[in-house]
Amino acid sequence: MLTASWHGLQALLDPTSMLFMSIGVLFGVLIGILPGLGGIAAMALILPFSLSLDPVAALAMLLGAHVATIFGSSITSILFNIPGASKSIALCFDGYPMTQKGEGARALGAAAMASLIGGLIGAIFLTLTLPLMKAIMMALGPPEYFVMALWGLSVIALFSSGSLLKGLTAAGFGLLLSFVGMDPVSATSRYTFGTLFLMDGLDFAVVVIGLFAISEMIKLYITGGSIVKEQKTSEMGNVWTGVRDVFIHWKLVLRSSLLGLFIGALPGVGASIGGIAAYGMAAQTSKTKESFGTGNIEGVIAPEATNAANEGGGLVPTLGFGIPGGESMAILLSAFIVMGITPGRDMLENHMDLVFSIVWIIVVANILTTIGGLLLAKHLVKITTLPSSILIPVLLPVCLVGSYAIKGRIGDVLVAVIFGFIGYIMDKYKYSRADMAIGMVLGLMLERYMHISIKLYGNLFFVTRPVTLILLLVVLSTLFFPFIRSFFSKKQTVDESGVQ
């Protein structure tokens, strides 16, 4: 095993492989910045250029681009409230408020370091658990996926500041939108109004671009000024303060990374679920829960660590069993097929050095991306101080082009604009856009796995399946944990005052 690891590292350190990895990382950052694209688009665009290369160089370019999009999409999420990819939506919740308070550099520093640590944990996990993962995956099925989607919905209460009813209304609207298109079980069209355009449903990335990015452009146009509302001291807005925050909250980084690994290893769940779940877990276990959504650094660290670790988790079923852990891993599988490599037993027995090359690629690509991110962060935040008369003409076309580039449909541009106005109205009247996005991203997952679970295991599947029951108890414990902690802290305060 050590010999294979050494050979894998040697193959990666070849000048040609390092050159193509650097090209991939640079390309990934640029693609990540464009709204709605992310790692899937980066790998799809770069795939044709990699097929004629040596396997290690090709994988270095592909995975380097994919890893770099994580931080690239975080940049626009934090600085402009524009999710570069759907998995980065949770970065908007606290990252953008930090930018508005003049702490954009701190948020970028924390995101870069959390991404590095999460990526390294993902690489270690990939190395250690390939032989064990089959047994774990076989124990999970649709009922367990359904419970995890329920766990994601528990985040709704976090954003319902002032009115839980408004939060539930926004989430319900998001769930309703997720049902537009074909029913996943009966193939019946729903809410399509007889149009072919809506048969595939509303693309989540397009809706998010409108809901967060375009609505912010509208708000910025009406209010004027710049994104930064107040300027913090140089210490609070420092990149290295964000790096230090990551090590202060090392337990949160570890928990979030483990969550990302778990969700990444589950085929079909998706990284956007992981980011939202990590955000909810961070808020429910934080001592400053009330500050989430207003610029809490923990709300940046948790989803970023999860997103980075998710890549290592997604590679486990991809390399071990030939089952893609997500859409981007399906593109990686196609690259393996062209190279004449069969993932699974054959790969683990005959191409172990290539497996370790992939592990080293994740490590080195994360290091390169983090170094670049930390060096550029303090320069990038200067863009947020520009007046709206300069920012809007630059950012609005980028949002519109991004919404068109996702599927190449002009109708998606109109959808983004419509949801831009909807997002502005929701923000004005204090209806949580985050709750709506969470409802939409989890709606299809809830419906699909509930139908399958009932058909396979009956109406009481959550009781008859031991693993499902355990996960359900975990979900309930995380829901009630803040209330229990609050009760005991109040009781302790009363007892101490009584003693005094």
C-alpha positions in Angstrom: 0.0 0.0 0.0 2.8 2.4 0.9 4.6 1.5 -2.4 1.4 2.2 -4.4 1.0 5.6 -2.5 4.6 6.5 -3.4 4.2 5.6 -7.0 1.0 7.6 -7.2 2.7 10.6 -5.8 5.6 10.3 -8.2 3.3 10.1 -11.1 1.5 13.3 -10.0 4.8 15.2 -9.3 5.8 14.7 -13.0 6.1 18.3 -14.5 3.4 17.5 -17.2 0.9 16.3 -14.6 1.5 19.3 -12.4 1.2 21.7 -15.3 -2.2 20.3 -16.3 -3.3 20.3 -12.7 -2.4 24.0 -12.4 -4.4 24.6 -15.6 -7.3 22.7 -14.2 -7.2 24.6 -10.9 -7.2 28.0 -12.6 -10.0 27.0 -14.9 -12.0 25.6 -12.0 -11.8 28.9 -10.1 -12.9 30.9 -13.1 -15.8 28.5 -13.8 -16.8 28.5 -10.1 -17.1 32.2 -10.1 -19.7 32.1 -12.9 -23.2 31.7 -11.4 -24.9 28.3 -11.6 -22.1 26.3 -13.2 -19.7 24.7 -10.7 -17.8 21.5 -10.8 -20.1 19.6 -13.1 -19.7 22.2 -15.9 -16.0 22.6 -15.3 -15.4 18.8 -15.7 -17.7 18.6 -18.7 -16.0 21.4 -20.5 -12.5 20.2 -19.8 -13.1 16.5 -20.4 -12.6 16.6 -24.3 -9.1 18.2 -23.8 -8.1 15.6 -21.2 -8.8 12.4 -23.2 -5.6 12.5 -25.2 -3.4 12.9 -22.1 -1.7 10.4 -19.8 -4.2 9.0 -17.2 -2.6 10.8 -14.3 -2.3 14.1 -16.1 -5.9 13.8 -17.4 -7.2 13.1 -13.9 -5.1 15.9 -12.4 -6.7 18.4 -14.8 -10.2 17.0 -14.3 -10.2 16.7 -10.5 -8.1 19.9 -10.1 -10.8 21.9 -11.9 -13.5 20.2 -9.9 -11.8 20.8 -6.5 -11.1 24.5 -7.4 -14.7 25.2 -8.2 -15.6 24.8 -4.5 -13.7 27.9 -3.5 -14.4 29.7 -6.8 -18.1 29.4 -6.2 -17.6 30.5 -2.6 -16.1 33.8 -3.7 -19.3 35.0 -5.4 -21.5 33.5 -2.7 -19.7 35.4 0.0 -19.0 38.7 -1.8 -22.1 39.2 -4.0 -24.7 36.7 -2.7 -24.4 35.0 -6.0 -24.1 31.2 -5.6 -21.5 29.9 -8.1 -23.2 26.5 -7.7 -26.2 25.1 -5.9 -23.9 23.5 -3.2 -22.6 27.0 -2.3 -26.0 28.4 -1.4 -25.4 27.9 2.3 -22.4 30.2 2.0 -24.7 33.1 1.2 -26.6 32.8 4.5 -23.8 34.2 6.6 -21.0 34.9 4.1 -22.8 37.8 2.4 -23.9 39.5 5.7 -20.3 39.4 6.7 -19.3 41.1 3.5 -21.9 43.8 4.1 -20.4 44.4 7.6 -16.9 44.8 6.0 -15.7 41.3 7.0 -15.6 39.8 3.5 -11.8 39.1 3.7 -12.3 37.3 7.0 -15.1 35.1 5.5 -12.9 34.3 2.4 -10.0 33.4 4.6 -12.1 31.1 6.7 -13.7 29.5 3.6 -10.3 28.8 2.0 -8.9 27.2 5.2 -12.0 25.2 6.0 -12.0 24.0 2.3 -8.4 22.9 2.7 -8.9 21.0 5.9 -12.2 19.4 4.7 -10.5 18.3 1.5 -7.6 16.8 3.4 -9.9 14.9 5.6 -11.8 13.7 2.5 -8.5 12.4 1.0 -7.6 10.5 4.2 -11.1 9.1 4.4 -10.9 7.9 0.8 -7.6 6.1 1.6 -8.8 4.3 4.7 -12.4 3.4 3.9 -12.5 2.0 0.4 -12.5 -1.6 1.7 -15.2 -0.9 4.3 -17.6 1.2 2.4 -19.6 -1.5 0.7 -21.0 -2.8 3.9 -22.0 0.7 5.0 -23.7 1.5 1.7 -25.6 -1.7 1.7 -27.2 -0.8 5.1 -28.7 2.4 3.7 -31.6 2.7 1.4 -34.5 5.1 0.4 -35.9 5.2 4.0 -32.6 6.5 5.3 -32.3 9.1 2.5 -35.8 10.3 3.3 -34.9 10.8 7.0 -31.8 12.8 6.0 -34.0 15.0 3.8 -36.2 15.6 6.9 -33.1 16.6 8.8 -32.4 19.2 6.1 -35.9 20.7 6.6 -35.2 21.1 10.3 -33.0 24.1 9.3 -36.1 26.1 8.4 -36.6 27.3 11.9 -33.2 29.0 11.9 -34.1 31.6 9.3 -37.6 32.3 10.6 -36.5 35.4 12.6 -39.5 37.1 14.0 -42.1 34.9 12.4 -42.1 31.1 12.2 -45.2 31.3 10.1 -43.4 33.3 7.4 -40.6 30.8 7.4 -43.0 27.9 7.0 -44.8 29.8 4.2 -41.5 30.4 2.3 -40.5 26.8 2.8 -43.9 25.6 1.6 -43.6 27.8 -1.5 -40.2 26.2 -2.2 -41.7 22.7 -1.8 -44.5 23.6 -4.2 -41.9 24.8 -6.8 -40.1 21.5 -6.5 -43.2 19.7 -7.6 -43.3 21.5 -11.0 -42.7 19.1 -13.8 -43.1 15.3 -14.1 -44.0 13.2 -11.0 -41.0 11.0 -10.3 -43.2 8.0 -9.7 -46.3 8.2 -11.9 -44.7 10.4 -14.6 -47.7 12.7 -14.5 -47.1 16.3 -15.4 -47.8 18.8 -12.6 -48.1 22.6 -12.7 -46.8 22.8 -16.2 -49.8 24.8 -17.6 -49.5 22.8 -20.8 -46.0 24.0 -21.7 -43.1 21.8 -22.7 -40.6 24.1 -21.0 -41.9 23.2 -17.5 -42.0 19.5 -18.1 -38.5 19.2 -16.7 -39.3 21.4 -13.8 -37.7 24.6 -12.6 -33.9 24.3 -12.5 -32.8 24.9 -8.9 -29.6 26.8 -9.9 -31.6 29.2 -12.2 -34.1 29.9 -9.4 -31.3 30.5 -6.9 -29.6 32.9 -9.2 -32.8 34.9 -9.4 -33.7 34.6 -5.8 -30.4 35.7 -4.4 -28.3 37.3 -7.0 -30.7 39.3 -9.2 -32.8 40.3 -6.2 -29.7 41.8 -4.6 -29.0 43.7 -7.8 -32.5 45.1 -7.7 -32.1 46.0 -4.0 -28.7 47.6 -4.7 -30.2 49.7 -7.5 -33.0 51.0 -5.3 -30.9 51.7 -2.2 -27.8 52.9 -4.1 -24.3 52.9 -2.5 -22.1 49.8 -2.3 -22.4 46.2 -1.0 -20.3 47.0 2.1 -22.6 48.9 4.5 -20.0 49.4 7.3 -16.3 49.1 7.4 -14.8 47.0 10.1 -11.3 47.5 11.6 -8.4 45.9 9.7 -8.2 43.1 12.3 -11.9 42.1 12.0 -11.7 42.2 8.2 -8.4 40.4 8.0 -7.9 37.2 5.9 -5.8 35.7 8.7 -8.5 36.3 11.3 -10.7 34.0 9.2 -7.9 31.4 9.1 -7.6 31.6 12.9 -11.3 31.2 13.2 -11.2 27.9 11.5 -8.7 26.5 14.1 -10.7 28.0 17.0 -13.7 26.1 15.7 -11.8 22.9 14.9 -14.5 20.7 16.4 -17.0 22.2 14.0 -14.7 21.7 11.0 -14.3 18.0 12.0 -18.0 17.4 12.4 -18.8 19.2 9.2 -16.1 17.2 7.3 -17.4 13.9 8.6 -20.9 14.9 7.6 -19.7 15.8 4.1 -17.9 12.5 3.8 -21.1 10.6 4.8 -23.4 12.5 2.4 -20.8 12.3 -0.4 -20.6 8.6 -0.2 -24.4 8.3 -0.7 -25.2 8.1 -4.4 -27.8 10.6 -5.6 -28.0 12.7 -2.5 -26.1 15.7 -3.8 -23.6 18.2 -2.2 -26.3 21.0 -1.8 -28.0 18.7 0.8 -24.7 18.5 2.6 -24.1 22.2 2.8 -27.6 22.9 4.1 -27.4 20.0 6.7 -24.0 21.2 7.9 -25.3 24.8 8.3 -28.2 23.5 10.3 -26.0 21.3 12.5 -23.6 24.2 13.1 -26.5 26.5 14.2 -28.1 23.9 16.4 -24.9 23.2 18.3 -23.6 26.8 18.4 -23.5 28.9 21.5 -24.5 31.9 19.4 -27.4 30.4 17.5 -29.3 33.7 17.4 -26.6 35.4 15.2 -26.8 32.9 12.4 -28.1 34.6 9.2 -26.6 37.9 10.3 -22.9 37.2 9.7 -21.7 34.3 11.9 -18.3 32.9 10.9 -19.4 29.4 11.9 -22.1 29.6 9.2 -19.2 30.0 6.6 -16.9 27.3 8.0 -19.4 24.5 8.3 -20.8 24.3 4.8 -17.4 25.0 3.2 -15.7 22.1 5.1 -18.6 19.9 4.2 -18.5 20.8 0.5 -14.7 20.1 0.4 -14.9 16.8 2.2 -17.9 15.8 0.1 -15.6 15.2 -2.9 -13.6 12.6 -1.0 -16.8 10.9 0.0 -18.2 11.0 -3.5 -15.1 9.2 -4.8 -15.6 6.2 -2.5 -18.6 4.6 -4.4 -17.2 5.9 -7.7 -13.8 4.2 -7.4 -14.9 1.2 -5.2 -18.1 0.1 -6.9 -18.4 2.1 -10.1 -21.4 3.9 -8.7 -21.2 7.7 -9.2 -21.5 9.6 -6.0 -22.9 12.6 -7.9 -23.3 14.1 -11.4 -19.6 15.2 -11.5 -18.5 11.7 -10.6 -20.5 10.4 -13.5 -18.3 12.5 -15.8 -15.2 11.0 -14.0 -16.6 7.5 -14.7 -16.8 8.3 -18.4 -13.2 9.4 -18.4 -12.2 6.1 -16.8 -14.1 4.2 -19.5 -12.3 6.1 -22.2 -9.0 5.3 -20.5 -9.8 1.6 -20.4 -10.1 1.5 -16.6 -13.0 -0.3 -14.9 -13.8 1.1 -11.4 -14.3 -1.4 -8.7 -12.4 -4.6 -8.0 -10.3 -4.4 -11.1 -9.2 -0.8 -10.3 -8.4 -1.6 -6.7 -6.4 -4.7 -7.6 -4.6 -3.6 -10.8 -4.5 0.2 -10.7 -3.9 0.9 -7.0 -1.2 3.4 -7.9 -3.8 5.4 -10.0 -6.1 5.4 -7.0 -3.4 6.9 -4.8 -2.6 9.4 -7.5 -6.3 10.5 -7.2 -5.9 10.9 -3.5 -2.8 13.0 -3.9 -4.5 15.1 -6.6 -7.2 16.0 -4.1 -4.6 17.0 -1.5 -2.4 19.0 -3.9 -5.3 20.7 -5.7 -6.8 21.8 -2.3 -3.4 23.2 -1.3 -3.0 25.1 -4.5 -6.5 26.5 -4.4 -6.2 27.6 -0.7 -2.8 29.3 -1.3 -4.3 31.2 -4.3 -7.5 32.0 -2.4 -5.6 33.4 0.7 -3.4 35.6 -1.5 -6.3 37.0 -3.6 -8.9 37.4 -0.9 -7.9 40.9 0.3 -7.8 42.1 -3.3 -11.2 40.5 -4.2 -13.0 42.2 -1.3 -12.2 45.6 -2.8 -14.7 45.0 -5.5 -17.5 45.1 -3.0 -16.7 48.7 -2.1 -17.4 49.8 -5.7 -20.6 51.9 -6.2 -23.8 50.2 -7.5 -23.5 52.2 -10.8 -20.4 50.1 -11.6 -21.3 46.8 -9.9 -24.8 46.3 -11.4 -23.8 46.7 -15.1 -21.0 44.1 -14.5 -22.8 41.5 -12.3 -26.2 41.5 -13.8 -25.1 40.3 -17.2 -23.0 37.7 -15.5 -26.1 36.4 -13.7 -28.1 36.3 -16.9 -25.4 34.6 -18.9 -24.9 32.1 -16.1 -28.7 31.2 -16.0 -28.6 30.7 -19.8 -25.4 28.6 -19.7 -26.8 26.0 -17.3 -29.0 24.4 -20.0 -28.7 26.7 -22.9 -32.4 27.8 -22.7 -33.5 31.4 -23.1 -36.5 30.7 -21.0 -34.3 30.1 -18.0 -33.1 33.8 -18.2 -36.8 34.8 -17.9 -37.2 32.5 -14.9 -34.2 34.0 -13.2 -35.5 37.5 -13.7 -39.0 36.6 -12.4 -37.5 35.0 -9.3 -35.3 38.1 -8.9 -38.4 40.2 -8.3 -39.9 37.5 -6.2 -36.7 37.4 -4.1 -36.7 41.2 -3.7 -40.4 41.2 -2.5 -39.7 38.3 -0.1 -36.7 40.1 1.4 -38.7 43.4 1.7 -41.5 41.7 3.6 -39.2 39.5 5.7 -40.0 36.1 4.1 -36.9 34.0 4.2 -35.4 33.3 0.8 -33.2 30.7 2.4 -36.2 28.7 3.7 -37.7 28.8 0.2 -34.4 27.5 -1.3 -34.2 24.7 1.3 -37.8 23.7 0.6 -37.1 23.5 -3.1 -33.9 21.5 -3.0 -35.3 19.0 -0.5 -38.8 18.7 -2.0 -38.0 16.2 -4.8 -35.8 14.1 -2.5 -38.5 13.9 0.1 -41.1 12.9 -2.4 -39.0 10.4 -4.3 -37.7 8.5 -1.3 -41.0 8.6 0.5 -42.8 6.9 -2.4 -40.1 4.3 -2.8 -39.9 3.6 0.9 -43.7 3.1 1.2 -43.8 0.8 -1.8 -40.9 -1.3 -0.5 -41.4 -1.3 3.2 -45.0 -0.2 3.9 -46.4 2.9 5.6 -44.4 2.2 8.9 -41.0 2.0 7.2 -39.5 4.4 9.7 -40.3 1.9 12.5 -39.5 -1.4 10.8 -36.1 -0.3 9.5 -33.7 -0.1 12.5 -31.2 2.2 10.8 -34.0 4.5 9.8 -35.3 4.6 13.3 -31.8 5.4 14.7 -31.4 8.2 12.1 -34.9 9.5 13.0 -33.9 9.6 16.7 -30.7 11.5 15.7 -32.8 14.1 13.8 -35.2 14.5 16.7 -32.3 14.9 19.2 -30.8 17.7 17.0 -34.1 19.4 16.8 -34.7 19.4 20.6 -31.1 19.8 21.6 -31.2 23.7 21.6 -34.4 23.7 23.7 -32.9 21.2 26.2 -29.6 23.2 26.5 -31.6 26.4 26.9 -33.7 24.9 29.7 -30.7 23.6 31.6 -28.7 26.9 31.2 -31.7 28.9 32.6 -32.0 26.4 35.4 -28.3 26.8 36.2 -28.7 30.6 36.1 -31.6 30.5 38.5 -29.7 28.1 40.9 -26.7 30.4 40.9 -28.7 33.5 41.6 -30.5 31.6 44.4 -27.2 30.6 45.9 -25.9 34.2 45.8 
